[in-house]
């Protein structure tokens, strides 16, 4: 009997892979998707907008910074020919005018100029050194008052005007929320740009002053060349080819560029008038140089448009001291001749000298055996005095600001028998060194029975001379005042319009009057100049310096701004005097 067969089960069909479930197209999901896409678009748009705004601000900030630095460099470039103070008198007004015209005429310039205004910036910057080179040669005709601003009007001010104009054009693309005050929003870019410019001008001036002369790119011409290069990077174009003539002139013929070839070219020019440039270097107090006259046989140290002193190249005797060309520096040595109750031998005396120049007075003090401390703010002045005027090395050298150092010494126990105050800069008195507080520090430095000699150079017709003398007398009541030379006649003063002179005020804290002992042979140090000028001769009565209504009282540390106008006038007179001492071409070829 056959077995029944098993019935086979049907095979299971393979499961199909599960597909992800797509979200249902609902109103809620659709709105979420739209919001997500809108958020991404907004993030991308804001990031792009922020980058664009940052680029606009970076461009405008760079342009204003370059213009601010050039404003300072222009001022420095004028100082060897016009002096620091005369150069600055109208500088600020010129800068403000250029900024205003540049900002207000940006659209006009953009439409009228055949090329983009930015492309002209490197060209103007490249041609400024060449333009100044030729304008300096007519500085005598332009004059000390308007010469500086005329020179800038043809050189740096057009660069500033165009820089500000380009800045205004760039900032037109800056987006600002108007808010409620539309006019304030419209004016804000201009106001903030000017504030930024003035801030950059202040910061860059301090930076330039600290490092000037340290390298070629930190000289006046070096900075001009560097700035022209930076302008070229900011606004490159084919127009830069037109700058080649200016660059060639600066490299080959501009004697203000300080390297051996141009120095030899300069000396070949000076030699036509029997002058020679011995050395030169830019420093924090100005352009310092040593020049020599072969015809008149003297050597001087120059600082910008002033002379710090000089010596005749021929000595009166083989072992004598060099002969100074200015008698006032010899007269300062009479600080030793003032009679005091207890005289101090030279070998035991100590002197504190503020201001060095070529070192005539401190060198004589050291020759007498007096232990001398010299405080000089400019290291180049000290180096040149040592190298070219044989300043003895047996002294204490202090390269520092005299105001700070004197205050430091006054707080210590160090005291001196003699103080010599001999400072002059920029064609006018450095008022910080004539304040009541500074003079008090010098009085504290003096030993009981000590003597101070103060050299003052300025226009005696101005109130500044009266105020400074009154300030000195308030600290040192016992004084006598002497001019370097006899007082001019009233007719001569009226003709010149000034009475610019060096005078020395001798004071003591040891007696009721200042009297001088008769000098002996050893006081003269074998020098004819000392025989003629050591003993003061041309005394000035106190009545010439009586305080007048409107003078404003004594000169205080925080009250020096009122001297600005008087300094400017005094510096203008000094500029004219200097043009009679040394030929114009020597001042112009620095």
ABEGO torsion letter per residue (X at the ends): XBBBBBBBBBBBBBBBBBBBBBBBBBAAAAAAAAAAAAAAAAAAAAAAAAAAAAAAAAAAAAAAAAAAAAAAAAAAAAAAAAEAAAAAAAAAAAAAAAAAAAAAAAAAAAAABABBAAAAAAAAAAAAAAAAAAAAAAAAAAEAAAAAAAAAAABAAAAAAAAAAAAAAAAAABBBBAEABAAAAAAAAAAAAAAAAAAAAAAAAAAAAAABGABAAABAAAAAAAAAAAAAAABBBAAAAAAAAAAAAAAAABAABBBAAAAAAAAAAAAAAGBBBABBBBBAAEBBBBBBBAAAGBBBBBBEABBAEBBBABBABAABBBBBABAAAAAAAAAAABBBABBBBAAABBBBBBEAEAGAAAAAAAAAGBBBBBBBABAAAAAAAAAAAGBBABBBBBBBBAAAAAAAAAABABBBABBBBBBBBGGBBBAAAABAAAAAAAAAABBBGBBBBBBBBEBAABAAAAAAAAAAAAABABBBBBBABBBBBAAAAAAAGBBBBBBBBBBBAABABBBBBBBBAAAAGGBAAAAAAABBABBBBAAAABBBBGAGEBBBAAAAAAAAAAAAAAAAAAAAAAAAABBAAAAABX
